[in-house]
Amino acid sequence: MIPDLPPLPALTRAEAELIDRYLDVVDLVGRINPSRPGDTYRGLRAAQALVGKAEALRDALALMHQRGESEVHAPTLAQALRVLGGERRTARVTVPPGSGS
């Protein structure tokens, strides 16, 4: 049985787009992370896709700015990221802890 997730906080369309595009970029950077196992082809494909996703992220931020959304409401957006697995997804971007040897 899948546990019930907390509801997403109320977001503007632009904020929701920002969160979605940010997570797209994070997922790709996680696939490129050289400290994680995988093959070079997977990293290459992710790097190629990153260009388009970074542009979409830029466009989401530009749209927020154009609409007058000049402040990032970090607590609300952080809550949305948590609900969407942002902590798990961003963990793939970091360097794993050493083996202690």
C-alpha positions as CSV (number, residue, x, y, z in Angstrom):
1,M,0.0,0.0,0.0
2,I,1.3,3.4,-1.0
3,P,1.4,5.9,1.9
4,D,-0.6,9.1,1.6
5,L,1.5,12.0,0.6
6,P,0.9,15.4,2.1
7,P,-0.9,17.7,-0.3
8,L,1.1,20.1,-2.4
9,P,1.0,23.7,-1.1
10,A,-0.9,26.2,-3.2
11,L,1.4,27.4,-6.0
12,T,1.0,29.8,-8.8
13,R,1.3,28.3,-12.3
14,A,4.7,29.9,-12.6
15,E,5.9,28.5,-9.3
16,A,4.7,25.0,-10.2
17,E,6.5,25.3,-13.5
18,L,9.7,26.4,-11.7
19,I,9.5,23.4,-9.3
20,D,8.9,21.0,-12.2
21,R,11.8,22.4,-14.3
22,Y,14.1,22.5,-11.3
23,L,13.5,18.9,-10.6
24,D,14.0,18.0,-14.3
25,V,17.5,19.6,-14.1
26,V,18.3,18.0,-10.7
27,D,17.4,14.5,-12.1
28,L,19.7,15.0,-15.1
29,V,22.6,16.4,-13.0
30,G,22.1,13.3,-10.7
31,R,22.5,11.0,-13.8
32,I,25.7,12.9,-14.8
33,N,27.3,12.8,-11.3
34,P,30.7,11.2,-11.8
35,S,30.7,10.0,-8.2
36,R,27.8,7.7,-8.9
37,P,28.0,4.3,-10.8
38,G,26.8,4.3,-14.4
39,D,28.2,4.4,-17.9
40,T,29.4,7.3,-19.9
41,Y,26.7,7.0,-22.4
42,R,24.0,7.6,-19.8
43,G,25.9,10.6,-18.6
44,L,26.3,11.9,-22.1
45,R,22.6,11.6,-22.9
46,A,21.7,13.3,-19.6
47,A,24.2,16.1,-20.4
48,Q,22.7,16.6,-23.9
49,A,19.2,16.8,-22.4
50,L,20.4,19.2,-19.7
51,V,20.7,22.0,-22.2
52,G,17.0,22.0,-23.1
53,K,15.9,21.5,-19.5
54,A,18.1,24.4,-18.3
55,E,16.5,26.6,-20.9
56,A,13.1,25.6,-19.7
57,L,14.1,26.4,-16.1
58,R,15.4,29.8,-17.2
59,D,12.1,30.4,-19.0
60,A,10.1,29.5,-15.9
61,L,12.1,32.0,-13.9
62,A,11.7,34.6,-16.6
63,L,7.9,34.1,-16.6
64,M,7.8,34.5,-12.9
65,H,9.7,37.8,-13.2
66,Q,7.6,39.0,-16.0
67,R,4.4,38.3,-14.0
68,G,5.7,40.4,-11.2
69,E,6.6,37.4,-9.0
70,S,9.8,39.0,-7.8
71,E,10.1,37.0,-4.5
72,V,10.8,33.3,-4.2
73,H,8.7,32.0,-1.3
74,A,11.2,29.5,-0.1
75,P,9.3,27.8,2.7
76,T,6.3,27.1,0.4
77,L,8.5,26.0,-2.5
78,A,10.6,23.8,-0.2
79,Q,7.4,22.1,1.0
80,A,6.5,21.4,-2.6
81,L,9.9,20.0,-3.3
82,R,9.6,17.7,-0.3
83,V,6.2,16.4,-1.4
84,L,7.7,15.7,-4.9
85,G,10.7,13.8,-3.6
86,G,13.1,16.7,-3.9
87,E,15.3,15.5,-1.0
88,R,15.7,12.1,-2.5
89,R,16.3,13.5,-6.0
90,T,18.8,16.1,-4.9
91,A,20.7,13.5,-2.9
92,R,21.8,12.0,-6.2
93,V,23.7,15.2,-7.0
94,T,25.9,15.1,-3.9
95,V,29.1,13.2,-3.4
96,P,28.4,10.0,-1.5
97,P,30.1,9.7,1.9
98,G,33.5,8.1,1.9
99,S,34.1,4.5,2.9
100,G,36.2,5.7,5.9
101,S,39.4,4.1,4.6
